[in-house]
Amino acid sequence: MAAVAAGAARASGPAVPFSHDDVIARARELAGGRYQPRPTVPQDWQDMGYETYRSIWPRHDRALWYGSDRSYEVDLFHPGAYYDQPVRVNTVEDGLAQPVPFDMARFDKTDKVPDLTQDETLGYTGLRLRTELDGSGHKNEFAVFQGASYLRAIGAGEIYGLSARGLALNTADPEGEEFPDFVEFWLESPEPDQREIVVHALLDSPSVTGAYRFEITPGLACVMEVQATLFPRVDLDHVGLGPLTSMFLFDGKDRTRFHDFRPAVHDSDGLLIRNGNGEVLWRPLNNPRELQISSFLDQMPQGFGLMQRPREFSDFNDLEALYHKRPGLWIEPRGDWGRGSVTLVEIPADREVYDNIVAYWRPAESLRAGQQTRLAYRMTWGQDEPLPGGPARVLNTAMGDGWHSGQVVAIDFENDPIFDDGLDKIDIIVASPHAETTEGVIQRNPETGGPRLAFGFEPKDRSMVELRAQLRKDGAAASEVWLYRWTA
């Protein structure tokens, strides 16, 4: 193993005054000019295979703020494989920003890594945040920014799963998707006992620029307060705000394409929405045979997110992926996001390495070229449900062929005090605009303690059927609204 001299990575170069207004000004200035793609790193770095890329890694003792009394340390990522365009990284202290120059001495590598070109085009491709999470005195990683405008985070004791993005453009459109990039970061130096860390990011793409501010507080859940200011270069007719990206391969609803020892494979199993009327919707995810898009029209949504509800090892039986430890991610808009729709894109996938689920808020009105758009929202990464005290949650959905014909659906709801005086007091709502459904039957599930709703439907020759179900009591919601799109 090749090694380098120890010593914490530090910023260098001239210090200049900095505030978030400077990032906004940079974004506004960029939007007024022609888009300029960033340079790429040398070809031998671009040709690097993934295994070689993994054979180079950041040294913890070369992290930003290592050995200081700061409450955080930051690892910087090298280029190669999928990451061929560097980003600029700066630290901010006492209102002054300084760049962090690229230095290969900040990395370790195995002896199998070949000699690689060293020139001025090299740069970092992202960063990883670490702080103490468990009282051990060790600084644990909890968030990563790398690739386009992607970021991931976890709560204490969790495993990385789904991702977020700064912005989504033209997702699943025939002309192809555009992926804006975070091209520069500014990291505010934290005080010794500071709980939160502030990261600023400059976004750029052919169609839009933007200035982002992330105030990040790690813990049992990782909470990010996000402020974004966007400057479209062109009219943005299909823009995704608060976009989330995840993976769903299969679960008990449909295993026909997967001969797998595991009962389920997914980073997220459902889309949760609290709409502007306060209604709580649960849409189980699917891995369709053809790309499908679902839109949930709304005004001033209260929140939406991709959740991972199964939390037992036996739900997945996977000792390596540990899917039961993957976080959910909840988006809470701040202010008035107006009219639009929570949009869900489900893409066919045959392997779990592919992220095939995207969810975001799509405004009804286009973002106009030359006009500034401000938005704010909170992101909560964690295992806990974001809506405590709400109606009874959907725990699981199972589907299959009916006893005689058609399809059977079984929906398990969690136990709740609203069911204590008997299930005979519960009203069952089952509906579909496309197919005839049977009357629902509700019974107590002895394992969960909660009710199970079972019903059938007859798709006949239809290739797609929309379904809706809910439990109600005395005219009020006793459960979430269950929504699903069945495909043949």
N, C-alpha and C positions, 0 to 999 in steps of 0.2 A: 504494500500500500504506500503510495506517495504521500508525503506530508509537507506542510508548509509551516513557516514560523508563526507562532501565536501572536495575539495582539488584537484588540477589538477594532472592528471596522469603524472608521470615523468619516465625517463629512470633511471636505476640503474645498478650496477654491474661494472666490470672493463671496462674502455675505451681503445679501441685499434685503431691504425691508420687505415684509410679506404680510398679507392678510388674505382672507377668502375673496375679498373684492378684486384682488389681483388675478385670481384664477378666473373670475367672471369676466374681467376685462380681456384676458387672454383668449377666452372662448369667443367673446364678441368679435375681437379682432380677427381671429382665424376664420370665423363664419363670413366675414366680409371679403375674403379672398378665395382663390382657387384652392381646392384640396390638394395637398402635397403628401403623397405616400411616404412613410418613413423608410429609411434605408434598411436593408437586411444585413445580417451578419455574414461572414465568409461562407463559401459554398460547403467546405468540409464540415462546418458546424450544422448547416442545414441538412446535410446528408446523414447526420448522426442518427443511428437507430435508437429505439426507445431504451433498449437494454444498456447501450453505451451512455445514454443520457442519465439513466439511473445510477450509473457507476461514478458519477460526479455529484457531490452534495455539499451544501453549505457547512462550514465549520461553526459550531456554536460559539467557540471562543473568538470568532471573527465577526460576530453579530453586532449590529448597531447597539450601542449602549451596554455591551457586555462588560462586566467588571465595574460598572458604575452603580450609583444608588438609585438609578431610574427603576420604575416599577415594571417596565417592559423591555424586551429585547426583540430585535427584528432580524430575521434571516433574509438574505437576498438571493434570488434564483438566477442561475446561469442560463445562457441561450442554448439552443439545440433542439433537434427532433421537431416537435410541433411549434416551437417558439423561436421564430427566426427574426423578429423585429424587436429591438430593445426598447425599453421605456426609461425615462429619466426619473431619478429618485433624489429627493432633497430632504434634509432635516430642517426643522424650524425651532429656534431657541431664542427667547427674549425678543420675539418679533422679527428675527432675521433668519433668512433661508440660505442654506449652503448646499451645493450639489454633492452627491456621493459618487466619486468616480469608480469606474469598473476596475476590479483588481482580482486576477485569478488566484492570488494568494489567499483569498477568502474562502477557497474551496479545497476539499480533499477529493481524491480520486483513486481508483484502483490502478494497478499496473497494466491492465488491459486497455486502458484508454489511450488512443494514439496521440501523437503530437498534433496539436491543432493550431491553426493560424491565429496569430495575435496581432491585431491592428486596431485602429481608432474606431472601427465600426462596431466593435464589441460593446455590449452593455447588459445590464440586468433585464430580466423579463418579468419580474414580479417580486412579491414579498410575502413573508409569513410572520404573523404576530404571535408573540409568546409572553405569557405572564403567569404568576402563581395562581392556581385555581383550586388546589386541594389542601393547602396548609403544609405541604411538604418542603417548602422552600425552593422547589424546582420550578422553573418557568416552563409551562406546558403550552404547546401550540393550540390555537383556537380559531384562527382565521387566515385565509390565503386570498391574495389578489394575484391572478395570473391568467393571461390569455384573453384577448379582446377586452370586454368589460366584465368578465366573469369574476365572481368572488364566492367563497364558501366559508362557512363557520359552523361551530359546534358548541354545545354546552359541555360542562364538565362531565367526563366519563363517556362521551359519545364518540361516534365514528363518522367521518366525513361521508356525506351522501349527496343530496341534491345541491344545486348551485343557484345563485342569483346572477343577474346581469344589471348593468347600469341602464341599458335601453335595448329594446328589440325593435327591428324594422323589417316589415314585409315578411313576417314569419309565415312559412308555407305558401307564399304567393308563387304563381307559376314562373315569374321572371327571376326568382331567386331571392334569398334573404341577404340583407346587409348586416354586417357585424361591426358596430362602432367599437373603437379601441380606447381604453385608458392609456394615454401616451405619456403622462407625467404624474408623479405623486409627490406630495409634501407631507411629512410626518412630524406632527408637533411633539417635541420632547416632553415626556410626562414627568411630573414631580415624583419623589420617592414613594409617597403613599397614594398616588392618584389612581382611582379605580378605572377611569375611562381613558381612552386614547382617541385622538382626532386625526383622521386621515383625509386629505384633500386630493382630488383627482381631476385631471383635465381630460375630457373626452373629445375625440375627433373621428370623423368619417366623411365620405363623399357627400352625405346628405345633411349632416347635423354636427354641431359642436356642443359642448356642455361643461359646466363646472359643478362638481359634486363635493359635498362635505359629509363625511361619515363620523359621527360620534359613537364610539363603540364601547360597550360595557359588557365584559365577559362575566360568566358565572355559571350557575346551574342551567340558565339559558343565556345565550348571547344576544344582546339587544343593540340594534343599530338605529340611531336617529339619522335619517337621510334628508339632505336638502339638495335639490338639483335645479340648475338654471340652464335651459336649453335654448340654442340659437339655430333654428333650421336654415340650411342653405337653400333648400327647395321645400315646396309644400309636402308635408308628411301626412299622407292619407291613411297609412296603416302603421301606426306606432304602438308599441307595447310598453306601458309604464309598470314599474315594479315587476319585471319579468322573472319567472322561476323556470328552472330546467331540471328534470328528474328522469328516473328510469322505472319503467314498469314492464316486466316480462310476462309473468303469469301469477295467478293465485287460484283459489277454488272455483272461481266463476268459469274458467276455461283452461284446461290443461291438454287439450286435444293435440296441440302442436309440439308439446315438450315432454319427452320421456326423461324425467329428472327425478332424482331421489329426494329432492326438497319439495315440500308442499307449496312453497311460494318463493318468488324471487322479485323483489322490488325495493327501491329506495323510498317510494311513496305509494300509498294505496288509494288515496282519494283527494278530491278537490273540495275544500270547505269554503263556504261563502256565507257571510252575514250581509244581506243586501240592505239597501237604503231604508226599507220598511222594517228592518229588524228580523226578518225571516231567515232562519238558518237552513242552508241547503248542503246536502252531502252527495257528491257525485263520485261513485267508485270509478277508479281508472280502468282502462282497457288497453290491450295490445291488439289493435284491429288488423285485419288483413289488408285493408286499404286505408290511406290517410283519411282522418276525419277531424272536423272542426266543430266545436260546440260553443255557442254564444249565449250568455246569460245576461239579458238586457237589464239595466239598472240605472239608478240615478243616485249620486252621492253614496257609494258603497261604504259600509262600515268596516269591511275587511274581507280578505280572501287569502287562501294559502294551500299549499300541498302538504298533506299530513301523512305520517306513518303511524297508524293506530295499533297494529299487532306489536306487542312488546315482550312476548315470551320467546325464549330460544326455540322452543318446539314449534313456533309458528313458521320458522324457516329451516331449522335443523342444519345450519351452516356455521361451522366452527371458524371459518376464515373470513367470510364477508361480514358476519355479525349484523345482518340487516335489522335485527330487533333493536340495535343501538343507533340507528340512523335518525337524525333530527327531522322534525317538520319545520316548515317556514311559513310564518303568518305575516301578511302585509296589512298595515293599518294606515289608510290615507289620512293625512292631516289637511284640514281645509276642505274646500269644495272641489271635488274632481268632476263635477258636472254629470252629464249624461254619457252613457257608453255601455260597455259590456265587459264582464269577466269572460275571457276567451280561453278555451282549452283546446290544445292541439295534441292529437294522439297519432303517433307515427308507427307504422309496422316495424318490428324489430325481431331478430332471431337470436340475438346474443345479449347478455346482460352488460356488456361493455359499452353499449350504445345508449345515450340519453335520448329518449324518444317521446318525452312528455314536456310540453311547454304550457305555461299559464301566465296570463298578464291582463292588465286593464287596457282596453282599447277605447279611447275617447271617441264619441260620436262625431265630433268636429275635427277637421284636419288642423294640424299645427302649421301655421302659415310661414312661408319664407320671410326672413327679416324681422319676425316678431319674437320677442323674448317670452319664454314660458317658464314659470316657476312652479315647482311642486315640492311637497314634503311628505314623508311617510316614515313609519316605524317598521323595522324588520325584527321579528323575534324567532331565533333559531333554538329549538329545544324539543324535548319529549313531551312536555306537559301540554294539555289541550289549551288553546287560547281563549276559550269561551266558557269558563267555569260558571256553573249555575244556570246554564242554558238548558234547552230541552234534551231529553234522553238521546244519547249519541247512537249512531249506527256502529256496531262493532264488527260485523262481518256480513258479506253477501255471498251466497252460494247459488249456483244455477246449474240446470241440466235438463235432459229430456224428460218430458212428462210420462206418467204411468201408461197412458193410452195414446196421447198425441200432444203436440205443442210443447211448451217449455214450462218448467217449474222454477220459481224464485223463492228462496228462503232468506229473510233478513233478520239478523239478530240485533236487538237493541239492548243497551246497558240497563241494568236495574236502576230504578229511580223511585223515590217516595211517592210519586204520582200514581204508581201502579200498586201501592200497598193495599188499597181497599178492593182489589180484584180486577182482573182483566175484563170482566163482563161490563165494566163501566167505560171501557175504551172503545171509541169509534174508529173504524178502519176506513181509510181512504186509499183506493187503488184505481188508477186511471191510465189510459193510453189513447192518444189520438189516432193510432194506427192499427190497433189490434183489439180483439175482444179479450177481456180478462175475466177470470173467475172471481167469485167473492173471496176475500181474504179470510184466512183462519189464523187466530192468534192463540198461542200456547206459551206456558212458562218453560224456559230452557233451564233444566236443573243444574247445568254447569255454570252458566253466567248469572242465574237468578233473575234475568230480565226476560222480556217477552220475545218470542219469535213469530214473525209474520210470514205466512206462506200463501202464495197464490200462483195461479197458472195463467198463461196467455197463449193464444194461437196465432203465430205470425203468418200462417198459410204461405203464400208465395212471396211475401215481402222480404227484402234483404236487410231492412233496418226498421226497428221499432223503438220509439221513445216510451219510457215508463216512468210513473210517478207513484209514490206511496208515502203515507204518513199515518201516525197514530195521533188521535186527538181526544180530548176529554173536556166535556162541558163547553164545547165550542172553541177551545184554545189548544195550542200545540202541545202535545205530550211528547213528541219526538221531533227530531230533525226531519226535513223533507228529503226523502230518498229519491234521487233522479238517476236514470241509467239509459244508455243507448245500447240496445241489443243489436248485434249484427250477425247475419247468417254465417 
